[in-house]
Amino acid sequence: MRRRILITAATATGILALTACGGGGGGGGGTEGRGEITIWYSNNESEIAWGEQMVEAWNSENPDEQIRAQEIPAGSSSEEVIGAAITAGNAPCLIFNTSPAAVPGFQRQGGLVNLSEFEDGDDYITERSGEVAEQYRSEDGDFYQMPWKSNPVVIFYNKALFEQAGLDPENPALSTYDEFVQTARTLKESGVADFAINPAPTSEFFQSWFDFYPLYAAQTGGTQLVEEGEATFDDENGTAVAEFWRTLYAEQLAGNEQYQGDAFADGYAAMAIVGPWAINVYGEDVDWGAVPVPTQDGTDPAETWTFSDAKNVGMFTACENQATAWDVLKFATSEEQDGIWLEETGQMPLRQDLSETYADFFEANPAYALFGDQAARTVEVPNVPNSVEIWQAFRDGYSRAVIFGEDDVQTFLTDSAEQINELAAGN
């Protein structure tokens, strides 16, 4: 369950020859159609296991409205595959692997069903997800995606390496920027790892979701990169976060060359910035601890925000039997199915009162408790036009100024904000 977000722009020009059924054919049959539907889900083992049991449970009770399910077809990215299926008119009814960053592009293609047009659409979504759901509304105020599941981003650290460096492995000094930098220096100077932390320094648009954005969310108490059509980060908070990362790179506490492998698992880096999927990945190989991402002056963990790393569910307009698809979508995100999802994958359903609703799970699996609490305070990527292009523009400037030190940080923030304002305006 390594980070499953290898995605590229939804406007990719390569069109794939897909043959998957779109739940009865193209054209769309409105919100009243009933009958067989097709769905796609992700291709990792735990999500397949959840999907298979969900489909079996539905099909056993609904002989006249069967689900045909498959893994999302292979391609250079799931978003390219989905975009191509929209263009070809053969997208399935539901895709349980829809990136929020791609939703504006899919919507612009005319590929997504407006879920708010179902009689109980808005009520179901907002009652399930609470205030977090508001981040997933499109510019017209409606929902074109079902908020589904998140992987709140935190700091994992290697307890053994911390102890070898003379640091307290049970109470690491990582809550403020100054503490974090000093801890990173100690790790580096002790020689226990090549780098203190090693987020991917590559140029893909989504990489800033795993360095700048979680810390910006924490520093601002939950501010998105763009709000009300304007970039938010050209201020003292954006400067503080960018300068923090610039210090780590300038002092070689973080590496600016891509590592071929898993830096944390291999002991190449003593820390990683990851979500709850990492528990299954590292649980048997690394004696790890986890803490919220740092802020400039330190923030109570109970009040710290972070990036959601969510994937949602889209319903696609090629679907003829949309009434069935909506019922399946509600079934798949019911309290019972969300509980099975949590057990199977360890990923957090985007459901309000998560820790209370599944108290037995978190009591039996205390490693996930931090994530269950953190899930209530997550920031999503802005649901705005040119979303992917916005993140690419930000990443390009960030790479030059922060990772490689080629540009001034303040110039990067100001220039990127101006460029992003133009893109958010649809230009």
Beta strands, then each sheet from edge to edge (+ up, - down):
strand 1: 37-41
strand 2: 67-71
strand 3: 94-98
strand 4: 146-150
strand 5: 154-158
strand 6: 195-197
strand 7: 226-227
strand 8: 230-231
strand 9: 269-274
strand 10: 288-291
strand 11: 306-307
strand 12: 311-315
strand 13: 348-349
strand 14: 378-379
sheet 1: 2+ 1+ 3+ 12- 4+ 13-
sheet 2: 6+ 9+ 5- 10+
sheet 3: 7+ 8-
sheet 4: 11+ 14+
end
